[in-house]
């Protein structure tokens, strides 16, 4: 399932932002097929983005 940013925000789901310095971590999750830890990391990134959005609004 693919969402665009507007779909995510309409459904109260914060998008994730993978910073340039985290690209290696992202690709290591993929290479190692470590879906569980990648999902946990995505959750952390989403919560971080949600807090950032709250500060802006």
N, CA, C and O atoms as a CHARMM CRD file, in Angstrom:
* protein
*
  228
    1    1 UNK  N      0.85000  -1.16700   0.00000 PROA 1      0.00000
    2    1 UNK  CA     0.00000   0.00000   0.00000 PROA 1      0.00000
    3    1 UNK  C      0.90000   1.23600   0.00000 PROA 1      0.00000
    4    1 UNK  O      1.85100   1.31500   0.77800 PROA 1      0.00000
    5    2 UNK  N      0.61100   2.16500  -0.84000 PROA 2      0.00000
    6    2 UNK  CA     1.39000   3.38400  -0.94600 PROA 2      0.00000
    7    2 UNK  C      0.53300   4.58200  -0.58300 PROA 2      0.00000
    8    2 UNK  O     -0.61800   4.69100  -1.00600 PROA 2      0.00000
    9    3 UNK  N      1.09900   5.46600   0.19500 PROA 3      0.00000
   10    3 UNK  CA     0.40300   6.69400   0.58600 PROA 3      0.00000
   11    3 UNK  C      1.22400   7.88400   0.15500 PROA 3      0.00000
   12    3 UNK  O      2.45300   7.82500   0.10800 PROA 3      0.00000
   13    4 UNK  N      0.54000   8.96100  -0.15900 PROA 4      0.00000
   14    4 UNK  CA     1.27400  10.19900  -0.33700 PROA 4      0.00000
   15    4 UNK  C      1.14400  10.99100   0.95900 PROA 4      0.00000
   16    4 UNK  O      0.38700  10.60500   1.85000 PROA 4      0.00000
   17    5 UNK  N      1.86200  12.07100   1.06600 PROA 5      0.00000
   18    5 UNK  CA     1.88500  12.83500   2.31600 PROA 5      0.00000
   19    5 UNK  C      0.49900  13.31200   2.71700 PROA 5      0.00000
   20    5 UNK  O      0.16300  13.26300   3.90000 PROA 5      0.00000
   21    6 UNK  N     -0.30900  13.76500   1.78500 PROA 6      0.00000
   22    6 UNK  CA    -1.65100  14.23100   2.13200 PROA 6      0.00000
   23    6 UNK  C     -2.51600  13.11500   2.69500 PROA 6      0.00000
   24    6 UNK  O     -3.25800  13.33100   3.65300 PROA 6      0.00000
   25    7 UNK  N     -2.42900  11.91800   2.10900 PROA 7      0.00000
   26    7 UNK  CA    -3.17800  10.76700   2.63500 PROA 7      0.00000
   27    7 UNK  C     -2.76200  10.47100   4.07000 PROA 7      0.00000
   28    7 UNK  O     -3.60400  10.22500   4.93400 PROA 7      0.00000
   29    8 UNK  N     -1.45900  10.49800   4.31400 PROA 8      0.00000
   30    8 UNK  CA    -0.96900  10.23100   5.66900 PROA 8      0.00000
   31    8 UNK  C     -1.51400  11.25700   6.65600 PROA 8      0.00000
   32    8 UNK  O     -2.03600  10.89600   7.71100 PROA 8      0.00000
   33    9 UNK  N     -1.39100  12.52500   6.31400 PROA 9      0.00000
   34    9 UNK  CA    -1.82800  13.58000   7.22100 PROA 9      0.00000
   35    9 UNK  C     -3.34100  13.55400   7.44700 PROA 9      0.00000
   36    9 UNK  O     -3.80200  13.80000   8.56100 PROA 9      0.00000
   37   10 UNK  N     -4.10700  13.26100   6.41100 PROA 10     0.00000
   38   10 UNK  CA    -5.56500  13.15900   6.55500 PROA 10     0.00000
   39   10 UNK  C     -5.94600  12.04600   7.52300 PROA 10     0.00000
   40   10 UNK  O     -6.98000  12.12400   8.18800 PROA 10     0.00000
   41   11 UNK  N     -5.11600  11.01600   7.60300 PROA 11     0.00000
   42   11 UNK  CA    -5.38400   9.87500   8.47800 PROA 11     0.00000
   43   11 UNK  C     -4.60300   9.94300   9.79300 PROA 11     0.00000
   44   11 UNK  O     -4.44300   8.94100  10.49000 PROA 11     0.00000
   45   12 UNK  N     -4.11900  11.15300  10.11700 PROA 12     0.00000
   46   12 UNK  CA    -3.35500  11.38000  11.35700 PROA 12     0.00000
   47   12 UNK  C     -2.14100  10.46800  11.49000 PROA 12     0.00000
   48   12 UNK  O     -1.79200  10.02700  12.58600 PROA 12     0.00000
   49   13 UNK  N     -1.50900  10.19500  10.35900 PROA 13     0.00000
   50   13 UNK  CA    -0.26900   9.41900  10.35000 PROA 13     0.00000
   51   13 UNK  C      0.83900  10.35500   9.88000 PROA 13     0.00000
   52   13 UNK  O      0.78200  10.91400   8.78500 PROA 13     0.00000
   53   14 UNK  N      1.82900  10.50800  10.72000 PROA 14     0.00000
   54   14 UNK  CA     2.92700  11.39000  10.34700 PROA 14     0.00000
   55   14 UNK  C      3.84600  10.68500   9.36800 PROA 14     0.00000
   56   14 UNK  O      4.16000   9.50900   9.54800 PROA 14     0.00000
   57   15 UNK  N      4.27800  11.39000   8.33500 PROA 15     0.00000
   58   15 UNK  CA     5.22400  10.78900   7.39500 PROA 15     0.00000
   59   15 UNK  C      6.57400  10.59400   8.08100 PROA 15     0.00000
   60   15 UNK  O      6.83800  11.20400   9.11700 PROA 15     0.00000
   61   16 UNK  N      7.40600   9.76800   7.52100 PROA 16     0.00000
   62   16 UNK  CA     8.75600   9.62400   8.05800 PROA 16     0.00000
   63   16 UNK  C      9.71700  10.40700   7.17800 PROA 16     0.00000
   64   16 UNK  O      9.50800  10.57400   5.97700 PROA 16     0.00000
   65   17 UNK  N     10.76700  10.87400   7.81400 PROA 17     0.00000
   66   17 UNK  CA    11.82300  11.57000   7.09700 PROA 17     0.00000
   67   17 UNK  C     13.11800  10.84300   7.41500 PROA 17     0.00000
   68   17 UNK  O     13.54600  10.79300   8.56800 PROA 17     0.00000
   69   18 UNK  N     13.73100  10.28700   6.40100 PROA 18     0.00000
   70   18 UNK  CA    15.01600   9.61300   6.58600 PROA 18     0.00000
   71   18 UNK  C     16.10300  10.61600   6.22600 PROA 18     0.00000
   72   18 UNK  O     16.29100  10.96900   5.06200 PROA 18     0.00000
   73   19 UNK  N     16.80300  11.05800   7.24200 PROA 19     0.00000
   74   19 UNK  CA    17.86300  12.04200   7.04300 PROA 19     0.00000
   75   19 UNK  C     19.01900  11.42100   6.26500 PROA 19     0.00000
   76   19 UNK  O     19.20900  10.20500   6.26000 PROA 19     0.00000
   77   20 UNK  N     19.76900  12.27500   5.62100 PROA 20     0.00000
   78   20 UNK  CA    20.88400  11.81800   4.79400 PROA 20     0.00000
   79   20 UNK  C     21.84700  10.93700   5.59200 PROA 20     0.00000
   80   20 UNK  O     22.34500   9.93600   5.07700 PROA 20     0.00000
   81   21 UNK  N     22.10800  11.30400   6.84200 PROA 21     0.00000
   82   21 UNK  CA    23.05400  10.53000   7.65000 PROA 21     0.00000
   83   21 UNK  C     22.49300   9.16900   8.08200 PROA 21     0.00000
   84   21 UNK  O     23.23700   8.33000   8.59100 PROA 21     0.00000
   85   22 UNK  N     21.19100   8.94500   7.88600 PROA 22     0.00000
   86   22 UNK  CA    20.56700   7.67000   8.24800 PROA 22     0.00000
   87   22 UNK  C     20.35200   6.73900   7.06100 PROA 22     0.00000
   88   22 UNK  O     19.78900   5.65500   7.21700 PROA 22     0.00000
   89   23 UNK  N     20.78900   7.14600   5.89100 PROA 23     0.00000
   90   23 UNK  CA    20.58600   6.31100   4.70200 PROA 23     0.00000
   91   23 UNK  C     21.23500   4.93500   4.83200 PROA 23     0.00000
   92   23 UNK  O     20.65500   3.92500   4.43100 PROA 23     0.00000
   93   24 UNK  N     22.43900   4.90500   5.39400 PROA 24     0.00000
   94   24 UNK  CA    23.14200   3.62200   5.54300 PROA 24     0.00000
   95   24 UNK  C     22.31800   2.69600   6.43200 PROA 24     0.00000
   96   24 UNK  O     22.16100   1.51500   6.12600 PROA 24     0.00000
   97   25 UNK  N     21.79800   3.22800   7.52200 PROA 25     0.00000
   98   25 UNK  CA    20.96500   2.43200   8.43000 PROA 25     0.00000
   99   25 UNK  C     19.75400   1.87100   7.68700 PROA 25     0.00000
  100   25 UNK  O     19.41400   0.69700   7.83400 PROA 25     0.00000
  101   26 UNK  N     19.11200   2.71500   6.89400 PROA 26     0.00000
  102   26 UNK  CA    17.94200   2.30800   6.11400 PROA 26     0.00000
  103   26 UNK  C     18.28300   1.14600   5.17200 PROA 26     0.00000
  104   26 UNK  O     17.57900   0.13700   5.12900 PROA 26     0.00000
  105   27 UNK  N     19.36400   1.30800   4.42800 PROA 27     0.00000
  106   27 UNK  CA    19.74400   0.26400   3.48200 PROA 27     0.00000
  107   27 UNK  C     20.22300  -1.00500   4.17800 PROA 27     0.00000
  108   27 UNK  O     20.06600  -2.09700   3.63200 PROA 27     0.00000
  109   28 UNK  N     20.79800  -0.88700   5.35900 PROA 28     0.00000
  110   28 UNK  CA    21.18900  -2.08200   6.10500 PROA 28     0.00000
  111   28 UNK  C     19.96200  -2.86800   6.55600 PROA 28     0.00000
  112   28 UNK  O     19.96600  -4.09800   6.51700 PROA 28     0.00000
  113   29 UNK  N     18.91800  -2.17200   6.98200 PROA 29     0.00000
  114   29 UNK  CA    17.67900  -2.86500   7.32800 PROA 29     0.00000
  115   29 UNK  C     17.16000  -3.64900   6.12300 PROA 29     0.00000
  116   29 UNK  O     16.74000  -4.79900   6.25000 PROA 29     0.00000
  117   30 UNK  N     17.19400  -3.01500   4.96500 PROA 30     0.00000
  118   30 UNK  CA    16.71000  -3.67300   3.74800 PROA 30     0.00000
  119   30 UNK  C     17.60600  -4.86100   3.38400 PROA 30     0.00000
  120   30 UNK  O     17.11900  -5.96300   3.13000 PROA 30     0.00000
  121   31 UNK  N     18.89600  -4.62800   3.36300 PROA 31     0.00000
  122   31 UNK  CA    19.84000  -5.68700   2.98900 PROA 31     0.00000
  123   31 UNK  C     19.72100  -6.90000   3.91300 PROA 31     0.00000
  124   31 UNK  O     19.81500  -8.04400   3.46800 PROA 31     0.00000
  125   32 UNK  N     19.51000  -6.63000   5.21200 PROA 32     0.00000
  126   32 UNK  CA    19.40800  -7.71400   6.19200 PROA 32     0.00000
  127   32 UNK  C     17.98400  -8.25800   6.33600 PROA 32     0.00000
  128   32 UNK  O     17.73000  -9.17200   7.12100 PROA 32     0.00000
  129   33 UNK  N     17.07100  -7.68300   5.56800 PROA 33     0.00000
  130   33 UNK  CA    15.65500  -8.07600   5.64100 PROA 33     0.00000
  131   33 UNK  C     15.14600  -8.02000   7.08400 PROA 33     0.00000
  132   33 UNK  O     14.39400  -8.88300   7.53600 PROA 33     0.00000
  133   34 UNK  N     15.58300  -6.97400   7.78800 PROA 34     0.00000
  134   34 UNK  CA    15.24400  -6.78200   9.19900 PROA 34     0.00000
  135   34 UNK  C     13.99100  -5.90800   9.30600 PROA 34     0.00000
  136   34 UNK  O     14.04800  -4.75800   9.74100 PROA 34     0.00000
  137   35 UNK  N     12.88900  -6.47200   8.90900 PROA 35     0.00000
  138   35 UNK  CA    11.62800  -5.73700   8.82600 PROA 35     0.00000
  139   35 UNK  C     11.14200  -5.29300  10.19800 PROA 35     0.00000
  140   35 UNK  O     10.63500  -4.18000  10.34300 PROA 35     0.00000
  141   36 UNK  N     11.29100  -6.14900  11.20800 PROA 36     0.00000
  142   36 UNK  CA    10.80500  -5.80300  12.55300 PROA 36     0.00000
  143   36 UNK  C     11.49900  -4.56200  13.10100 PROA 36     0.00000
  144   36 UNK  O     10.83900  -3.64100  13.58200 PROA 36     0.00000
  145   37 UNK  N     12.81800  -4.53400  13.03100 PROA 37     0.00000
  146   37 UNK  CA    13.55000  -3.37600  13.54500 PROA 37     0.00000
  147   37 UNK  C     13.36700  -2.14900  12.65700 PROA 37     0.00000
  148   37 UNK  O     13.37500  -1.02100  13.15100 PROA 37     0.00000
  149   38 UNK  N     13.20200  -2.35800  11.35400 PROA 38     0.00000
  150   38 UNK  CA    12.94200  -1.22600  10.48100 PROA 38     0.00000
  151   38 UNK  C     11.58100  -0.61400  10.81300 PROA 38     0.00000
  152   38 UNK  O     11.43700   0.60800  10.81200 PROA 38     0.00000
  153   39 UNK  N     10.59000  -1.44500  11.09400 PROA 39     0.00000
  154   39 UNK  CA     9.26100  -0.94300  11.46600 PROA 39     0.00000
  155   39 UNK  C      9.32800  -0.16000  12.76800 PROA 39     0.00000
  156   39 UNK  O      8.68500   0.88200  12.89600 PROA 39     0.00000
  157   40 UNK  N     10.09500  -0.64500  13.73300 PROA 40     0.00000
  158   40 UNK  CA    10.26000   0.08200  15.00300 PROA 40     0.00000
  159   40 UNK  C     10.92200   1.43500  14.75900 PROA 40     0.00000
  160   40 UNK  O     10.51700   2.44900  15.32800 PROA 40     0.00000
  161   41 UNK  N     11.93500   1.43500  13.91600 PROA 41     0.00000
  162   41 UNK  CA    12.63800   2.67500  13.58300 PROA 41     0.00000
  163   41 UNK  C     11.70700   3.64300  12.86900 PROA 41     0.00000
  164   41 UNK  O     11.69900   4.83700  13.17200 PROA 41     0.00000
  165   42 UNK  N     10.91500   3.13300  11.91600 PROA 42     0.00000
  166   42 UNK  CA     9.94100   3.97900  11.21900 PROA 42     0.00000
  167   42 UNK  C      8.94500   4.58900  12.19600 PROA 42     0.00000
  168   42 UNK  O      8.56300   5.75100  12.05400 PROA 42     0.00000
  169   43 UNK  N      8.52800   3.81400  13.18000 PROA 43     0.00000
  170   43 UNK  CA     7.60300   4.32000  14.20000 PROA 43     0.00000
  171   43 UNK  C      8.24700   5.48300  14.96000 PROA 43     0.00000
  172   43 UNK  O      7.60800   6.50800  15.19600 PROA 43     0.00000
  173   44 UNK  N      9.52100   5.31400  15.34300 PROA 44     0.00000
  174   44 UNK  CA    10.25200   6.37600  16.02600 PROA 44     0.00000
  175   44 UNK  C     10.34700   7.62500  15.14200 PROA 44     0.00000
  176   44 UNK  O     10.12800   8.74400  15.60800 PROA 44     0.00000
  177   45 UNK  N     10.67200   7.42100  13.87400 PROA 45     0.00000
  178   45 UNK  CA    10.79000   8.54400  12.95000 PROA 45     0.00000
  179   45 UNK  C      9.44500   9.25000  12.77200 PROA 45     0.00000
  180   45 UNK  O      9.38600  10.47600  12.68700 PROA 45     0.00000
  181   46 UNK  N      8.38300   8.47800  12.71500 PROA 46     0.00000
  182   46 UNK  CA     7.04700   9.04800  12.55600 PROA 46     0.00000
  183   46 UNK  C      6.66400   9.87500  13.78500 PROA 46     0.00000
  184   46 UNK  O      6.11100  10.96700  13.65400 PROA 46     0.00000
  185   47 UNK  N      6.95400   9.36000  14.96200 PROA 47     0.00000
  186   47 UNK  CA     6.65500  10.10300  16.19000 PROA 47     0.00000
  187   47 UNK  C      7.47900  11.38300  16.27200 PROA 47     0.00000
  188   47 UNK  O      6.98000  12.42400  16.70000 PROA 47     0.00000
  189   48 UNK  N      8.74200  11.30000  15.86000 PROA 48     0.00000
  190   48 UNK  CA     9.60400  12.48400  15.84300 PROA 48     0.00000
  191   48 UNK  C      9.04100  13.54400  14.88500 PROA 48     0.00000
  192   48 UNK  O      9.02000  14.73400  15.20000 PROA 48     0.00000
  193   49 UNK  N      8.59500  13.09500  13.73400 PROA 49     0.00000
  194   49 UNK  CA     8.02100  14.01800  12.75200 PROA 49     0.00000
  195   49 UNK  C      6.71200  14.60100  13.27300 PROA 49     0.00000
  196   49 UNK  O      6.42200  15.77700  13.05300 PROA 49     0.00000
  197   50 UNK  N      5.92500  13.78400  13.96100 PROA 50     0.00000
  198   50 UNK  CA     4.66500  14.26600  14.53600 PROA 50     0.00000
  199   50 UNK  C      4.93800  15.39800  15.53500 PROA 50     0.00000
  200   50 UNK  O      4.22200  16.39900  15.54700 PROA 50     0.00000
  201   51 UNK  N      5.95000  15.24600  16.35600 PROA 51     0.00000
  202   51 UNK  CA     6.30000  16.30400  17.30100 PROA 51     0.00000
  203   51 UNK  C      6.77000  17.56100  16.57800 PROA 51     0.00000
  204   51 UNK  O      6.43300  18.67400  16.98300 PROA 51     0.00000
  205   52 UNK  N      7.53600  17.39100  15.52100 PROA 52     0.00000
  206   52 UNK  CA     8.00200  18.53600  14.73400 PROA 52     0.00000
  207   52 UNK  C      6.83800  19.28200  14.11400 PROA 52     0.00000
  208   52 UNK  O      6.81900  20.51200  14.09700 PROA 52     0.00000
  209   53 UNK  N      5.84900  18.52500  13.59500 PROA 53     0.00000
  210   53 UNK  CA     4.67500  19.13500  12.97100 PROA 53     0.00000
  211   53 UNK  C      3.86500  19.91200  14.01600 PROA 53     0.00000
  212   53 UNK  O      3.37500  21.00400  13.73100 PROA 53     0.00000
  213   54 UNK  N      3.72300  19.35400  15.21700 PROA 54     0.00000
  214   54 UNK  CA     2.97400  20.03200  16.29200 PROA 54     0.00000
  215   54 UNK  C      3.58100  21.39100  16.61300 PROA 54     0.00000
  216   54 UNK  O      2.85800  22.34800  16.88900 PROA 54     0.00000
  217   55 UNK  N      4.91000  21.47600  16.57600 PROA 55     0.00000
  218   55 UNK  CA     5.59600  22.73800  16.87100 PROA 55     0.00000
  219   55 UNK  C      5.31900  23.78200  15.79300 PROA 55     0.00000
  220   55 UNK  O      5.29800  24.98100  16.06900 PROA 55     0.00000
  221   56 UNK  N      5.11100  23.32200  14.58300 PROA 56     0.00000
  222   56 UNK  CA     4.89000  24.23500  13.45600 PROA 56     0.00000
  223   56 UNK  C      3.45300  24.75500  13.46100 PROA 56     0.00000
  224   56 UNK  O      3.20300  25.92000  13.15400 PROA 56     0.00000
  225   57 UNK  N      2.52400  23.88400  13.81100 PROA 57     0.00000
  226   57 UNK  CA     1.09600  24.24500  13.71900 PROA 57     0.00000
  227   57 UNK  C      0.67200  25.10800  14.85500 PROA 57     0.00000
  228   57 UNK  O     -0.49200  25.50000  14.93200 PROA 57     0.00000
